[in-house]
Amino acid sequence: MPQCRYAQCLKLRNPQKLFARCCSGCGVALQSPYAPERPERIFCEGCYVKSPVV
C-alpha cells in the first residue's frame, strides 16, 4: 500500500531540530528551525503581520 511505503520513508528522515530564538521585532521567545548563529531575522506571527512587504 502507498501509505505504508510513505510511512517507512518518513521513518528514515532526520527529525527536525528546533532552536530557542527571540523575535527580531519584539523580543518574545519562540522556537525556530534556524540555528542562533545563522543570519536570518526571526519574527513572531504578530511582528510578521505588521512588517511591510519588501
mmCIF entry with sequence, helices, sheets and N, C-alpha, C, O atoms, coordinates in Angstrom:
data_MODEL
# 
_entry.id   MODEL 
# 
_entity.id                         1 
_entity.type                       polymer 
_entity.pdbx_number_of_molecules   1 
# 
_entity_poly.entity_id                      1 
_entity_poly.type                           'polypeptide(L)' 
_entity_poly.nstd_linkage                   no 
_entity_poly.nstd_monomer                   no 
_entity_poly.pdbx_seq_one_letter_code       MPQCRYAQCLKLRNPQKLFARCCSGCGVALQSPYAPERPERIFCEGCYVKSPVV 
_entity_poly.pdbx_seq_one_letter_code_can   MPQCRYAQCLKLRNPQKLFARCCSGCGVALQSPYAPERPERIFCEGCYVKSPVV 
_entity_poly.pdbx_strand_id                 A 
# 
loop_
_entity_poly_seq.entity_id 
_entity_poly_seq.num 
_entity_poly_seq.mon_id 
_entity_poly_seq.hetero 
1 1  MET n 
1 2  PRO n 
1 3  GLN n 
1 4  CYS n 
1 5  ARG n 
1 6  TYR n 
1 7  ALA n 
1 8  GLN n 
1 9  CYS n 
1 10 LEU n 
1 11 LYS n 
1 12 LEU n 
1 13 ARG n 
1 14 ASN n 
1 15 PRO n 
1 16 GLN n 
1 17 LYS n 
1 18 LEU n 
1 19 PHE n 
1 20 ALA n 
1 21 ARG n 
1 22 CYS n 
1 23 CYS n 
1 24 SER n 
1 25 GLY n 
1 26 CYS n 
1 27 GLY n 
1 28 VAL n 
1 29 ALA n 
1 30 LEU n 
1 31 GLN n 
1 32 SER n 
1 33 PRO n 
1 34 TYR n 
1 35 ALA n 
1 36 PRO n 
1 37 GLU n 
1 38 ARG n 
1 39 PRO n 
1 40 GLU n 
1 41 ARG n 
1 42 ILE n 
1 43 PHE n 
1 44 CYS n 
1 45 GLU n 
1 46 GLY n 
1 47 CYS n 
1 48 TYR n 
1 49 VAL n 
1 50 LYS n 
1 51 SER n 
1 52 PRO n 
1 53 VAL n 
1 54 VAL n 
# 
_struct_asym.id          A 
_struct_asym.entity_id   1 
# 
loop_
_struct_conf.conf_type_id 
_struct_conf.id 
_struct_conf.pdbx_PDB_helix_id 
_struct_conf.beg_label_comp_id 
_struct_conf.beg_label_asym_id 
_struct_conf.beg_label_seq_id 
_struct_conf.pdbx_beg_PDB_ins_code 
_struct_conf.end_label_comp_id 
_struct_conf.end_label_asym_id 
_struct_conf.end_label_seq_id 
_struct_conf.pdbx_end_PDB_ins_code 
_struct_conf.beg_auth_comp_id 
_struct_conf.beg_auth_asym_id 
_struct_conf.beg_auth_seq_id 
_struct_conf.end_auth_comp_id 
_struct_conf.end_auth_asym_id 
_struct_conf.end_auth_seq_id 
_struct_conf.pdbx_PDB_helix_class 
_struct_conf.details 
_struct_conf.pdbx_PDB_helix_length 
HELX_P HELX_P1 AA1 PRO A 2  ? LEU A 12 ? PRO A 2  LEU A 12 1 ? 11 
HELX_P HELX_P2 AA2 GLU A 45 ? LYS A 50 ? GLU A 45 LYS A 50 1 ? 6  
# 
_struct_conf_type.id          HELX_P 
_struct_conf_type.criteria    ? 
_struct_conf_type.reference   ? 
# 
_struct_sheet.id               AA1 
_struct_sheet.type             ? 
_struct_sheet.number_strands   2 
_struct_sheet.details          ? 
# 
_struct_sheet_order.sheet_id     AA1 
_struct_sheet_order.range_id_1   1 
_struct_sheet_order.range_id_2   2 
_struct_sheet_order.offset       ? 
_struct_sheet_order.sense        anti-parallel 
# 
loop_
_struct_sheet_range.sheet_id 
_struct_sheet_range.id 
_struct_sheet_range.beg_label_comp_id 
_struct_sheet_range.beg_label_asym_id 
_struct_sheet_range.beg_label_seq_id 
_struct_sheet_range.pdbx_beg_PDB_ins_code 
_struct_sheet_range.end_label_comp_id 
_struct_sheet_range.end_label_asym_id 
_struct_sheet_range.end_label_seq_id 
_struct_sheet_range.pdbx_end_PDB_ins_code 
_struct_sheet_range.beg_auth_comp_id 
_struct_sheet_range.beg_auth_asym_id 
_struct_sheet_range.beg_auth_seq_id 
_struct_sheet_range.end_auth_comp_id 
_struct_sheet_range.end_auth_asym_id 
_struct_sheet_range.end_auth_seq_id 
AA1 1 PHE A 19 ? CYS A 22 ? PHE A 19 CYS A 22 
AA1 2 ALA A 29 ? SER A 32 ? ALA A 29 SER A 32 
# 
loop_
_atom_site.group_PDB 
_atom_site.id 
_atom_site.type_symbol 
_atom_site.label_atom_id 
_atom_site.label_alt_id 
_atom_site.label_comp_id 
_atom_site.label_asym_id 
_atom_site.label_entity_id 
_atom_site.label_seq_id 
_atom_site.pdbx_PDB_ins_code 
_atom_site.Cartn_x 
_atom_site.Cartn_y 
_atom_site.Cartn_z 
_atom_site.occupancy 
_atom_site.B_iso_or_equiv 
_atom_site.pdbx_formal_charge 
_atom_site.auth_seq_id 
_atom_site.auth_comp_id 
_atom_site.auth_asym_id 
_atom_site.auth_atom_id 
_atom_site.pdbx_PDB_model_num 
ATOM 1   N N  . MET A 1 1  ? 0.837  -1.180 0.000  1.00 0.00 ? 1  MET A N  1 
ATOM 2   C CA . MET A 1 1  ? 0.000  0.000  0.000  1.00 0.00 ? 1  MET A CA 1 
ATOM 3   C C  . MET A 1 1  ? 0.889  1.253  0.000  1.00 0.00 ? 1  MET A C  1 
ATOM 4   O O  . MET A 1 1  ? 1.935  1.267  0.649  1.00 0.00 ? 1  MET A O  1 
ATOM 5   N N  . PRO A 1 2  ? 0.485  2.285  -0.712 1.00 0.00 ? 2  PRO A N  1 
ATOM 6   C CA . PRO A 1 2  ? 1.293  3.515  -0.768 1.00 0.00 ? 2  PRO A CA 1 
ATOM 7   C C  . PRO A 1 2  ? 1.486  4.167  0.605  1.00 0.00 ? 2  PRO A C  1 
ATOM 8   O O  . PRO A 1 2  ? 2.545  4.735  0.871  1.00 0.00 ? 2  PRO A O  1 
ATOM 9   N N  . GLN A 1 3  ? 0.480  4.093  1.474  1.00 0.00 ? 3  GLN A N  1 
ATOM 10  C CA . GLN A 1 3  ? 0.592  4.708  2.787  1.00 0.00 ? 3  GLN A CA 1 
ATOM 11  C C  . GLN A 1 3  ? 1.687  4.047  3.625  1.00 0.00 ? 3  GLN A C  1 
ATOM 12  O O  . GLN A 1 3  ? 2.388  4.722  4.378  1.00 0.00 ? 3  GLN A O  1 
ATOM 13  N N  . CYS A 1 4  ? 1.831  2.738  3.494  1.00 0.00 ? 4  CYS A N  1 
ATOM 14  C CA . CYS A 1 4  ? 2.865  2.013  4.239  1.00 0.00 ? 4  CYS A CA 1 
ATOM 15  C C  . CYS A 1 4  ? 4.249  2.417  3.751  1.00 0.00 ? 4  CYS A C  1 
ATOM 16  O O  . CYS A 1 4  ? 5.157  2.630  4.554  1.00 0.00 ? 4  CYS A O  1 
ATOM 17  N N  . ARG A 1 5  ? 4.410  2.523  2.423  1.00 0.00 ? 5  ARG A N  1 
ATOM 18  C CA . ARG A 1 5  ? 5.705  2.927  1.881  1.00 0.00 ? 5  ARG A CA 1 
ATOM 19  C C  . ARG A 1 5  ? 6.043  4.351  2.305  1.00 0.00 ? 5  ARG A C  1 
ATOM 20  O O  . ARG A 1 5  ? 7.192  4.650  2.630  1.00 0.00 ? 5  ARG A O  1 
ATOM 21  N N  . TYR A 1 6  ? 5.046  5.225  2.300  1.00 0.00 ? 6  TYR A N  1 
ATOM 22  C CA . TYR A 1 6  ? 5.267  6.618  2.714  1.00 0.00 ? 6  TYR A CA 1 
ATOM 23  C C  . TYR A 1 6  ? 5.679  6.679  4.186  1.00 0.00 ? 6  TYR A C  1 
ATOM 24  O O  . TYR A 1 6  ? 6.591  7.425  4.542  1.00 0.00 ? 6  TYR A O  1 
ATOM 25  N N  . ALA A 1 7  ? 5.024  5.910  5.030  1.00 0.00 ? 7  ALA A N  1 
ATOM 26  C CA . ALA A 1 7  ? 5.353  5.887  6.456  1.00 0.00 ? 7  ALA A CA 1 
ATOM 27  C C  . ALA A 1 7  ? 6.775  5.365  6.676  1.00 0.00 ? 7  ALA A C  1 
ATOM 28  O O  . ALA A 1 7  ? 7.486  5.865  7.547  1.00 0.00 ? 7  ALA A O  1 
ATOM 29  N N  . GLN A 1 8  ? 7.191  4.375  5.904  1.00 0.00 ? 8  GLN A N  1 
ATOM 30  C CA . GLN A 1 8  ? 8.550  3.848  6.027  1.00 0.00 ? 8  GLN A CA 1 
ATOM 31  C C  . GLN A 1 8  ? 9.576  4.892  5.595  1.00 0.00 ? 8  GLN A C  1 
ATOM 32  O O  . GLN A 1 8  ? 10.634 5.008  6.213  1.00 0.00 ? 8  GLN A O  1 
ATOM 33  N N  . CYS A 1 9  ? 9.277  5.655  4.539  1.00 0.00 ? 9  CYS A N  1 
ATOM 34  C CA . CYS A 1 9  ? 10.191 6.714  4.086  1.00 0.00 ? 9  CYS A CA 1 
ATOM 35  C C  . CYS A 1 9  ? 10.330 7.798  5.151  1.00 0.00 ? 9  CYS A C  1 
ATOM 36  O O  . CYS A 1 9  ? 11.428 8.310  5.369  1.00 0.00 ? 9  CYS A O  1 
ATOM 37  N N  . LEU A 1 10 ? 9.243  8.150  5.810  1.00 0.00 ? 10 LEU A N  1 
ATOM 38  C CA . LEU A 1 10 ? 9.284  9.176  6.850  1.00 0.00 ? 10 LEU A CA 1 
ATOM 39  C C  . LEU A 1 10 ? 10.148 8.737  8.036  1.00 0.00 ? 10 LEU A C  1 
ATOM 40  O O  . LEU A 1 10 ? 10.787 9.574  8.674  1.00 0.00 ? 10 LEU A O  1 
ATOM 41  N N  . LYS A 1 11 ? 10.174 7.468  8.330  1.00 0.00 ? 11 LYS A N  1 
ATOM 42  C CA . LYS A 1 11 ? 10.990 6.964  9.433  1.00 0.00 ? 11 LYS A CA 1 
ATOM 43  C C  . LYS A 1 11 ? 12.479 7.132  9.150  1.00 0.00 ? 11 LYS A C  1 
ATOM 44  O O  . LYS A 1 11 ? 13.276 7.227  10.083 1.00 0.00 ? 11 LYS A O  1 
ATOM 45  N N  . LEU A 1 12 ? 12.861 7.169  7.881  1.00 0.00 ? 12 LEU A N  1 
ATOM 46  C CA . LEU A 1 12 ? 14.270 7.298  7.503  1.00 0.00 ? 12 LEU A CA 1 
ATOM 47  C C  . LEU A 1 12 ? 14.773 8.738  7.564  1.00 0.00 ? 12 LEU A C  1 
ATOM 48  O O  . LEU A 1 12 ? 15.981 8.969  7.583  1.00 0.00 ? 12 LEU A O  1 
ATOM 49  N N  . ARG A 1 13 ? 13.866 9.698  7.593  1.00 0.00 ? 13 ARG A N  1 
ATOM 50  C CA . ARG A 1 13 ? 14.259 11.109 7.620  1.00 0.00 ? 13 ARG A CA 1 
ATOM 51  C C  . ARG A 1 13 ? 14.796 11.500 8.990  1.00 0.00 ? 13 ARG A C  1 
ATOM 52  O O  . ARG A 1 13 ? 14.404 10.928 10.007 1.00 0.00 ? 13 ARG A O  1 
ATOM 53  N N  . ASN A 1 14 ? 15.694 12.478 9.006  1.00 0.00 ? 14 ASN A N  1 
ATOM 54  C CA . ASN A 1 14 ? 16.196 13.012 10.266 1.00 0.00 ? 14 ASN A CA 1 
ATOM 55  C C  . ASN A 1 14 ? 15.109 13.850 10.928 1.00 0.00 ? 14 ASN A C  1 
ATOM 56  O O  . ASN A 1 14 ? 14.388 14.574 10.241 1.00 0.00 ? 14 ASN A O  1 
ATOM 57  N N  . PRO A 1 15 ? 14.978 13.766 12.248 1.00 0.00 ? 15 PRO A N  1 
ATOM 58  C CA . PRO A 1 15 ? 13.977 14.602 12.919 1.00 0.00 ? 15 PRO A CA 1 
ATOM 59  C C  . PRO A 1 15 ? 14.371 16.074 12.850 1.00 0.00 ? 15 PRO A C  1 
ATOM 60  O O  . PRO A 1 15 ? 15.555 16.412 12.865 1.00 0.00 ? 15 PRO A O  1 
ATOM 61  N N  . GLN A 1 16 ? 13.366 16.945 12.774 1.00 0.00 ? 16 GLN A N  1 
ATOM 62  C CA . GLN A 1 16 ? 13.639 18.374 12.710 1.00 0.00 ? 16 GLN A CA 1 
ATOM 63  C C  . GLN A 1 16 ? 13.987 18.885 14.099 1.00 0.00 ? 16 GLN A C  1 
ATOM 64  O O  . GLN A 1 16 ? 13.290 18.596 15.071 1.00 0.00 ? 16 GLN A O  1 
ATOM 65  N N  . LYS A 1 17 ? 15.070 19.647 14.183 1.00 0.00 ? 17 LYS A N  1 
ATOM 66  C CA . LYS A 1 17 ? 15.511 20.206 15.458 1.00 0.00 ? 17 LYS A CA 1 
ATOM 67  C C  . LYS A 1 17 ? 15.041 21.649 15.540 1.00 0.00 ? 17 LYS A C  1 
ATOM 68  O O  . LYS A 1 17 ? 15.216 22.415 14.592 1.00 0.00 ? 17 LYS A O  1 
ATOM 69  N N  . LEU A 1 18 ? 14.451 22.022 16.658 1.00 0.00 ? 18 LEU A N  1 
ATOM 70  C CA . LEU A 1 18 ? 14.006 23.398 16.874 1.00 0.00 ? 18 LEU A CA 1 
ATOM 71  C C  . LEU A 1 18 ? 14.929 24.069 17.882 1.00 0.00 ? 18 LEU A C  1 
ATOM 72  O O  . LEU A 1 18 ? 15.337 23.461 18.872 1.00 0.00 ? 18 LEU A O  1 
ATOM 73  N N  . PHE A 1 19 ? 15.250 25.331 17.617 1.00 0.00 ? 19 PHE A N  1 
ATOM 74  C CA . PHE A 1 19 ? 16.143 26.101 18.470 1.00 0.00 ? 19 PHE A CA 1 
ATOM 75  C C  . PHE A 1 19 ? 15.366 27.204 19.175 1.00 0.00 ? 19 PHE A C  1 
ATOM 76  O O  . PHE A 1 19 ? 14.417 27.753 18.615 1.00 0.00 ? 19 PHE A O  1 
ATOM 77  N N  . ALA A 1 20 ? 15.762 27.525 20.389 1.00 0.00 ? 20 ALA A N  1 
ATOM 78  C CA . ALA A 1 20 ? 15.162 28.643 21.122 1.00 0.00 ? 20 ALA A CA 1 
ATOM 79  C C  . ALA A 1 20 ? 15.727 29.934 20.536 1.00 0.00 ? 20 ALA A C  1 
ATOM 80  O O  . ALA A 1 20 ? 16.943 30.126 20.501 1.00 0.00 ? 20 ALA A O  1 
ATOM 81  N N  . ARG A 1 21 ? 14.846 30.810 20.081 1.00 0.00 ? 21 ARG A N  1 
ATOM 82  C CA . ARG A 1 21 ? 15.252 32.087 19.499 1.00 0.00 ? 21 ARG A CA 1 
ATOM 83  C C  . ARG A 1 21 ? 14.371 33.178 20.075 1.00 0.00 ? 21 ARG A C  1 
ATOM 84  O O  . ARG A 1 21 ? 13.410 32.894 20.789 1.00 0.00 ? 21 ARG A O  1 
ATOM 85  N N  . CYS A 1 22 ? 14.694 34.429 19.767 1.00 0.00 ? 22 CYS A N  1 
ATOM 86  C CA . CYS A 1 22 ? 13.885 35.569 20.158 1.00 0.00 ? 22 CYS A CA 1 
ATOM 87  C C  . CYS A 1 22 ? 13.454 36.302 18.903 1.00 0.00 ? 22 CYS A C  1 
ATOM 88  O O  . CYS A 1 22 ? 14.205 36.377 17.930 1.00 0.00 ? 22 CYS A O  1 
ATOM 89  N N  . CYS A 1 23 ? 12.252 36.839 18.925 1.00 0.00 ? 23 CYS A N  1 
ATOM 90  C CA . CYS A 1 23 ? 11.727 37.607 17.800 1.00 0.00 ? 23 CYS A CA 1 
ATOM 91  C C  . CYS A 1 23 ? 12.610 38.830 17.572 1.00 0.00 ? 23 CYS A C  1 
ATOM 92  O O  . CYS A 1 23 ? 12.986 39.510 18.526 1.00 0.00 ? 23 CYS A O  1 
ATOM 93  N N  . SER A 1 24 ? 12.941 39.111 16.319 1.00 0.00 ? 24 SER A N  1 
ATOM 94  C CA . SER A 1 24 ? 13.770 40.277 15.983 1.00 0.00 ? 24 SER A CA 1 
ATOM 95  C C  . SER A 1 24 ? 13.008 41.586 16.147 1.00 0.00 ? 24 SER A C  1 
ATOM 96  O O  . SER A 1 24 ? 13.621 42.651 16.216 1.00 0.00 ? 24 SER A O  1 
ATOM 97  N N  . GLY A 1 25 ? 11.683 41.523 16.212 1.00 0.00 ? 25 GLY A N  1 
ATOM 98  C CA . GLY A 1 25 ? 10.882 42.733 16.348 1.00 0.00 ? 25 GLY A CA 1 
ATOM 99  C C  . GLY A 1 25 ? 10.598 43.109 17.790 1.00 0.00 ? 25 GLY A C  1 
ATOM 100 O O  . GLY A 1 25 ? 10.876 44.233 18.210 1.00 0.00 ? 25 GLY A O  1 
ATOM 101 N N  . CYS A 1 26 ? 10.041 42.167 18.553 1.00 0.00 ? 26 CYS A N  1 
ATOM 102 C CA . CYS A 1 26 ? 9.606  42.496 19.917 1.00 0.00 ? 26 CYS A CA 1 
ATOM 103 C C  . CYS A 1 26 ? 10.395 41.765 21.004 1.00 0.00 ? 26 CYS A C  1 
ATOM 104 O O  . CYS A 1 26 ? 10.300 42.129 22.176 1.00 0.00 ? 26 CYS A O  1 
ATOM 105 N N  . GLY A 1 27 ? 11.172 40.739 20.638 1.00 0.00 ? 27 GLY A N  1 
ATOM 106 C CA . GLY A 1 27 ? 11.996 40.031 21.609 1.00 0.00 ? 27 GLY A CA 1 
ATOM 107 C C  . GLY A 1 27 ? 11.316 38.877 22.318 1.00 0.00 ? 27 GLY A C  1 
ATOM 108 O O  . GLY A 1 27 ? 11.896 38.299 23.238 1.00 0.00 ? 27 GLY A O  1 
ATOM 109 N N  . VAL A 1 28 ? 10.103 38.524 21.917 1.00 0.00 ? 28 VAL A N  1 
ATOM 110 C CA . VAL A 1 28 ? 9.402  37.409 22.561 1.00 0.00 ? 28 VAL A CA 1 
ATOM 111 C C  . VAL A 1 28 ? 10.112 36.101 22.212 1.00 0.00 ? 28 VAL A C  1 
ATOM 112 O O  . VAL A 1 28 ? 10.635 35.952 21.108 1.00 0.00 ? 28 VAL A O  1 
ATOM 113 N N  . ALA A 1 29 ? 10.129 35.151 23.154 1.00 0.00 ? 29 ALA A N  1 
ATOM 114 C CA . ALA A 1 29 ? 10.789 33.862 22.949 1.00 0.00 ? 29 ALA A CA 1 
ATOM 115 C C  . ALA A 1 29 ? 9.939  32.988 22.029 1.00 0.00 ? 29 ALA A C  1 
ATOM 116 O O  . ALA A 1 29 ? 8.715  32.944 22.151 1.00 0.00 ? 29 ALA A O  1 
ATOM 117 N N  . LEU A 1 30 ? 10.609 32.295 21.108 1.00 0.00 ? 30 LEU A N  1 
ATOM 118 C CA . LEU A 1 30 ? 9.926  31.377 20.207 1.00 0.00 ? 30 LEU A CA 1 
ATOM 119 C C  . LEU A 1 30 ? 10.887 30.280 19.781 1.00 0.00 ? 30 LEU A C  1 
ATOM 120 O O  . LEU A 1 30 ? 12.074 30.327 20.103 1.00 0.00 ? 30 LEU A O  1 
ATOM 121 N N  . GLN A 1 31 ? 10.371 29.290 19.055 1.00 0.00 ? 31 GLN A N  1 
ATOM 122 C CA . GLN A 1 31 ? 11.199 28.201 18.554 1.00 0.00 ? 31 GLN A CA 1 
ATOM 123 C C  . GLN A 1 31 ? 11.261 28.291 17.040 1.00 0.00 ? 31 GLN A C  1 
ATOM 124 O O  . GLN A 1 31 ? 10.272 28.615 16.384 1.00 0.00 ? 31 GLN A O  1 
ATOM 125 N N  . SER A 1 32 ? 12.442 27.998 16.489 1.00 0.00 ? 32 SER A N  1 
ATOM 126 C CA . SER A 1 32 ? 12.662 28.128 15.061 1.00 0.00 ? 32 SER A CA 1 
ATOM 127 C C  . SER A 1 32 ? 13.575 27.013 14.575 1.00 0.00 ? 32 SER A C  1 
ATOM 128 O O  . SER A 1 32 ? 14.417 26.534 15.334 1.00 0.00 ? 32 SER A O  1 
ATOM 129 N N  . PRO A 1 33 ? 13.423 26.589 13.315 1.00 0.00 ? 33 PRO A N  1 
ATOM 130 C CA . PRO A 1 33 ? 14.350 25.599 12.781 1.00 0.00 ? 33 PRO A CA 1 
ATOM 131 C C  . PRO A 1 33 ? 15.705 26.211 12.422 1.00 0.00 ? 33 PRO A C  1 
ATOM 132 O O  . PRO A 1 33 ? 16.633 25.480 12.077 1.00 0.00 ? 33 PRO A O  1 
ATOM 133 N N  . TYR A 1 34 ? 15.836 27.537 12.497 1.00 0.00 ? 34 TYR A N  1 
ATOM 134 C CA . TYR A 1 34 ? 17.089 28.218 12.182 1.00 0.00 ? 34 TYR A CA 1 
ATOM 135 C C  . TYR A 1 34 ? 17.948 28.333 13.436 1.00 0.00 ? 34 TYR A C  1 
ATOM 136 O O  . TYR A 1 34 ? 17.489 28.814 14.472 1.00 0.00 ? 34 TYR A O  1 
ATOM 137 N N  . ALA A 1 35 ? 19.196 27.889 13.334 1.00 0.00 ? 35 ALA A N  1 
ATOM 138 C CA . ALA A 1 35 ? 20.128 27.933 14.465 1.00 0.00 ? 35 ALA A CA 1 
ATOM 139 C C  . ALA A 1 35 ? 20.433 29.388 14.830 1.00 0.00 ? 35 ALA A C  1 
ATOM 140 O O  . ALA A 1 35 ? 20.392 30.257 13.959 1.00 0.00 ? 35 ALA A O  1 
ATOM 141 N N  . PRO A 1 36 ? 20.733 29.669 16.088 1.00 0.00 ? 36 PRO A N  1 
ATOM 142 C CA . PRO A 1 36 ? 21.003 31.045 16.528 1.00 0.00 ? 36 PRO A CA 1 
ATOM 143 C C  . PRO A 1 36 ? 22.175 31.711 15.799 1.00 0.00 ? 36 PRO A C  1 
ATOM 144 O O  . PRO A 1 36 ? 22.186 32.934 15.658 1.00 0.00 ? 36 PRO A O  1 
ATOM 145 N N  . GLU A 1 37 ? 23.148 30.946 15.340 1.00 0.00 ? 37 GLU A N  1 
ATOM 146 C CA . GLU A 1 37 ? 24.291 31.558 14.668 1.00 0.00 ? 37 GLU A CA 1 
ATOM 147 C C  . GLU A 1 37 ? 24.020 31.902 13.200 1.00 0.00 ? 37 GLU A C  1 
ATOM 148 O O  . GLU A 1 37 ? 24.886 32.478 12.541 1.00 0.00 ? 37 GLU A O  1 
ATOM 149 N N  . ARG A 1 38 ? 22.857 31.568 12.682 1.00 0.00 ? 38 ARG A N  1 
ATOM 150 C CA . ARG A 1 38 ? 22.514 31.901 11.291 1.00 0.00 ? 38 ARG A CA 1 
ATOM 151 C C  . ARG A 1 38 ? 22.070 33.355 11.204 1.00 0.00 ? 38 ARG A C  1 
ATOM 152 O O  . ARG A 1 38 ? 21.576 33.905 12.189 1.00 0.00 ? 38 ARG A O  1 
ATOM 153 N N  . PRO A 1 39 ? 22.236 33.993 10.037 1.00 0.00 ? 39 PRO A N  1 
ATOM 154 C CA . PRO A 1 39 ? 21.962 35.427 9.906  1.00 0.00 ? 39 PRO A CA 1 
ATOM 155 C C  . PRO A 1 39 ? 20.485 35.802 9.720  1.00 0.00 ? 39 PRO A C  1 
ATOM 156 O O  . PRO A 1 39 ? 20.154 36.987 9.749  1.00 0.00 ? 39 PRO A O  1 
ATOM 157 N N  . GLU A 1 40 ? 19.596 34.829 9.530  1.00 0.00 ? 40 GLU A N  1 
ATOM 158 C CA . GLU A 1 40 ? 18.191 35.156 9.283  1.00 0.00 ? 40 GLU A CA 1 
ATOM 159 C C  . GLU A 1 40 ? 17.558 35.864 10.475 1.00 0.00 ? 40 GLU A C  1 
ATOM 160 O O  . GLU A 1 40 ? 17.829 35.528 11.628 1.00 0.00 ? 40 GLU A O  1 
ATOM 161 N N  . ARG A 1 41 ? 16.713 36.846 10.181 1.00 0.00 ? 41 ARG A N  1 
ATOM 162 C CA . ARG A 1 41 ? 15.940 37.516 11.230 1.00 0.00 ? 41 ARG A CA 1 
ATOM 163 C C  . ARG A 1 41 ? 14.660 36.722 11.426 1.00 0.00 ? 41 ARG A C  1 
ATOM 164 O O  . ARG A 1 41 ? 13.988 36.371 10.456 1.00 0.00 ? 41 ARG A O  1 
ATOM 165 N N  . ILE A 1 42 ? 14.324 36.441 12.669 1.00 0.00 ? 42 ILE A N  1 
ATOM 166 C CA . ILE A 1 42 ? 13.162 35.628 13.013 1.00 0.00 ? 42 ILE A CA 1 
ATOM 167 C C  . ILE A 1 42 ? 12.104 36.539 13.627 1.00 0.00 ? 42 ILE A C  1 
ATOM 168 O O  . ILE A 1 42 ? 12.418 37.360 14.488 1.00 0.00 ? 42 ILE A O  1 
ATOM 169 N N  . PHE A 1 43 ? 10.843 36.398 13.186 1.00 0.00 ? 43 PHE A N  1 
ATOM 170 C CA . PHE A 1 43 ? 9.748  37.214 13.696 1.00 0.00 ? 43 PHE A CA 1 
ATOM 171 C C  . PHE A 1 43 ? 8.638  36.333 14.243 1.00 0.00 ? 43 PHE A C  1 
ATOM 172 O O  . PHE A 1 43 ? 8.380  35.247 13.725 1.00 0.00 ? 43 PHE A O  1 
ATOM 173 N N  . CYS A 1 44 ? 7.983  36.813 15.299 1.00 0.00 ? 44 CYS A N  1 
ATOM 174 C CA . CYS A 1 44 ? 6.779  36.146 15.792 1.00 0.00 ? 44 CYS A CA 1 
ATOM 175 C C  . CYS A 1 44 ? 5.649  36.459 14.801 1.00 0.00 ? 44 CYS A C  1 
ATOM 176 O O  . CYS A 1 44 ? 5.819  37.297 13.915 1.00 0.00 ? 44 CYS A O  1 
ATOM 177 N N  . GLU A 1 45 ? 4.523  35.804 14.944 1.00 0.00 ? 45 GLU A N  1 
ATOM 178 C CA . GLU A 1 45 ? 3.427  35.999 13.990 1.00 0.00 ? 45 GLU A CA 1 
ATOM 179 C C  . GLU A 1 45 ? 2.934  37.442 13.976 1.00 0.00 ? 45 GLU A C  1 
ATOM 180 O O  . GLU A 1 45 ? 2.656  37.988 12.909 1.00 0.00 ? 45 GLU A O  1 
ATOM 181 N N  . GLY A 1 46 ? 2.823  38.064 15.146 1.00 0.00 ? 46 GLY A N  1 
ATOM 182 C CA . GLY A 1 46 ? 2.334  39.434 15.229 1.00 0.00 ? 46 GLY A CA 1 
ATOM 183 C C  . GLY A 1 46 ? 3.253  40.429 14.512 1.00 0.00 ? 46 GLY A C  1 
ATOM 184 O O  . GLY A 1 46 ? 2.786  41.295 13.772 1.00 0.00 ? 46 GLY A O  1 
ATOM 185 N N  . CYS A 1 47 ? 4.558  40.298 14.739 1.00 0.00 ? 47 CYS A N  1 
ATOM 186 C CA . CYS A 1 47 ? 5.525  41.183 14.089 1.00 0.00 ? 47 CYS A CA 1 
ATOM 187 C C  . CYS A 1 47 ? 5.594  40.924 12.593 1.00 0.00 ? 47 CYS A C  1 
ATOM 188 O O  . CYS A 1 47 ? 5.781  41.853 11.807 1.00 0.00 ? 47 CYS A O  1 
ATOM 189 N N  . TYR A 1 48 ? 5.445  39.667 12.199 1.00 0.00 ? 48 TYR A N  1 
ATOM 190 C CA . TYR A 1 48 ? 5.479  39.321 10.786 1.00 0.00 ? 48 TYR A CA 1 
ATOM 191 C C  . TYR A 1 48 ? 4.301  39.960 10.048 1.00 0.00 ? 48 TYR A C  1 
ATOM 192 O O  . TYR A 1 48 ? 4.455  40.475 8.941  1.00 0.00 ? 48 TYR A O  1 
ATOM 193 N N  . VAL A 1 49 ? 3.139  39.920 10.667 1.00 0.00 ? 49 VAL A N  1 
ATOM 194 C CA . VAL A 1 49 ? 1.940  40.508 10.038 1.00 0.00 ? 49 VAL A CA 1 
ATOM 195 C C  . VAL A 1 49 ? 2.092  42.032 9.939  1.00 0.00 ? 49 VAL A C  1 
ATOM 196 O O  . VAL A 1 49 ? 1.647  42.624 8.955  1.00 0.00 ? 49 VAL A O  1 
ATOM 197 N N  . LYS A 1 50 ? 2.703  42.672 10.926 1.00 0.00 ? 50 LYS A N  1 
ATOM 198 C CA . LYS A 1 50 ? 2.880  44.116 10.932 1.00 0.00 ? 50 LYS A CA 1 
ATOM 199 C C  . LYS A 1 50 ? 3.982  44.591 9.979  1.00 0.00 ? 50 LYS A C  1 
ATOM 200 O O  . LYS A 1 50 ? 3.970  45.745 9.550  1.00 0.00 ? 50 LYS A O  1 
ATOM 201 N N  . SER A 1 51 ? 4.926  43.718 9.648  1.00 0.00 ? 51 SER A N  1 
ATOM 202 C CA . SER A 1 51 ? 6.079  44.148 8.850  1.00 0.00 ? 51 SER A CA 1 
ATOM 203 C C  . SER A 1 51 ? 5.647  44.485 7.420  1.00 0.00 ? 51 SER A C  1 
ATOM 204 O O  . SER A 1 51 ? 4.767  43.838 6.851  1.00 0.00 ? 51 SER A O  1 
ATOM 205 N N  . PRO A 1 52 ? 6.292  45.519 6.851  1.00 0.00 ? 52 PRO A N  1 
ATOM 206 C CA . PRO A 1 52 ? 5.955  45.908 5.469  1.00 0.00 ? 52 PRO A CA 1 
ATOM 207 C C  . PRO A 1 52 ? 6.461  44.858 4.483  1.00 0.00 ? 52 PRO A C  1 
ATOM 208 O O  . PRO A 1 52 ? 7.468  44.194 4.731  1.00 0.00 ? 52 PRO A O  1 
ATOM 209 N N  . VAL A 1 53 ? 5.767  44.719 3.389  1.00 0.00 ? 53 VAL A N  1 
ATOM 210 C CA . VAL A 1 53 ? 6.160  43.778 2.339  1.00 0.00 ? 53 VAL A CA 1 
ATOM 211 C C  . VAL A 1 53 ? 7.350  44.374 1.593  1.00 0.00 ? 53 VAL A C  1 
ATOM 212 O O  . VAL A 1 53 ? 7.306  45.510 1.121  1.00 0.00 ? 53 VAL A O  1 
ATOM 213 N N  . VAL A 1 54 ? 8.410  43.578 1.500  1.00 0.00 ? 54 VAL A N  1 
ATOM 214 C CA . VAL A 1 54 ? 9.634  44.060 0.820  1.00 0.00 ? 54 VAL A CA 1 
ATOM 215 C C  . VAL A 1 54 ? 9.735  43.438 -0.545 1.00 0.00 ? 54 VAL A C  1 
ATOM 216 O O  . VAL A 1 54 ? 10.686 43.709 -1.278 1.00 0.00 ? 54 VAL A O  1 
# 
